[in-house]
Each structure stands twice: as structure tokens, then as C-alpha cells.
């Protein structure tokens, strides 16, 4: 398979038949976009890498059920990435609660809970926390529309909801995000938070 310009539809059909090389080409084509999406949701490089790997593993595992939207597997991957990132955050929260409940010596506290020193890490953490106020369905929609800049009708189709329902959910999600995001972070996302979905 020398032609990497094959469309997702052809590569996906070959992948569904078990063609690992075709799947590899899909991975190469979409991994950066999936990673950026995962990084925004997870708030850190290691978690984003784990989330990206899990999303592609899930795509391979569920290749009989995954579907193309507008000839691309990317929307399916992005929705799966959102779900995977959310599950990872829940698991980390459970782990933190367990660690908090265990008796610890004070000299190990700093190692178990390292502070994020850079502004970017802080901002990503604030965004990840704000996204945590959204219901899972709304989080998937926001991820596709706001962060991936997918048109609302395509996002609605990828999620299996009507365009009208997507508009209502998007409006409510924007209001929740405005309330949850600190003002210092809102300006970075102001076009997405103000925009009226089409």
C-alpha cells in the first residue's frame, strides 16, 4: 500500500478486514489531531498520550461498529477520545481519594502531589476542571465544536443527535463553561464561548 492519499473510507474498509497497514495509515493521518484534543481534555502530556493510545486501541477493537462521518473516521475518534479522557480523569480522582485516605509521612507529600509550575499547565488544569461540570453528552459536543472546530451539523451527526438538540446543548454548555472558567482563562476561549453555533 504505497498511496497514502487514499481516503479514510478506503483505508477504513481495508482496516475492518484486518489490514494493519491501512490502520497504520489512518493512525498516522489522525494521531496529531487526536493527541491535541486529548491534551486539552486531560491537561497533561502523559495523560494525553495514554488517552490517544486508548482511543486508537478502542477504534481497532470496535472496528466492526465504528462509523465514518462525512467520509472520515476522525469524528468517531474524537468522541472516543473525549470518553476515554473523562474515564481517565475519574480513575485519577478515585486514585487521589485513595491516596488521601492513606496515612502518609509529610516528606512524601510533595512527591505524591507535585505542583504545576507553568502557566500552561495551570490553564489546562483550569480548563479540564471547567469541562468537568459538563454532562458527558455535552462534553463530547463541546469537544467536537469548540476544540476541534467541527461544524455543529457534523458534530450532531457524529453524536447521533438532531441539529436542534445540538444547538440547545451547545448553548447550555457554553453558559456552564462561562460560569466555571476563571476570567483569566475565558479570554483564551472567548470566541468559542461567545459564538452562536450554526
DAGISUL-V33867 format. One record per backbone hydrogen bond with DSSP energy under -1.0 kcal/mol. NH is the residue of the N-H (numbers start at 1). CO is the residue of the C=O. If there is no record, write none. Layout:
nh: [NH;NH]
co: [CO;CO]
This chain:
nh: [4;11;12;13;14;15;16;18;19;20;23;24;25;26;27;28;29;30;31;34;35;36;37;38;39;40;41;42;43;48;49;50;51;52;53;54;55;56;57;58;59;60;61;62;63;65;66;69;72;77;78;79;80;81;82;83;84;85;86;87;88;89;90;91;92;93;94;95;96;97;98;99;100;101;102;108;109;112;113;122;123;124;125;126;127;128;129;130;131;132;133;134;139;140;141;142;143;144;145;146;147;148;150;155;156;157;158;159;161;166;167;168;169;170;171;172;173;174;175;176;177;178;179;180;181;185;186;187;188;189;193;194;195]
co: [2;7;8;9;10;11;12;15;14;18;19;20;21;22;23;24;25;26;27;30;31;32;33;34;35;36;37;38;39;44;45;46;47;48;49;50;51;52;53;54;55;56;57;58;60;62;62;72;69;73;74;75;76;77;78;79;80;81;82;83;84;85;86;87;88;89;90;91;92;93;94;95;96;97;98;105;106;108;109;118;119;120;121;122;123;124;125;126;127;128;130;131;135;136;137;138;139;140;141;142;142;143;144;151;152;153;154;155;156;162;163;164;165;166;167;168;169;170;171;172;173;174;175;176;177;182;182;183;185;186;189;190;191]
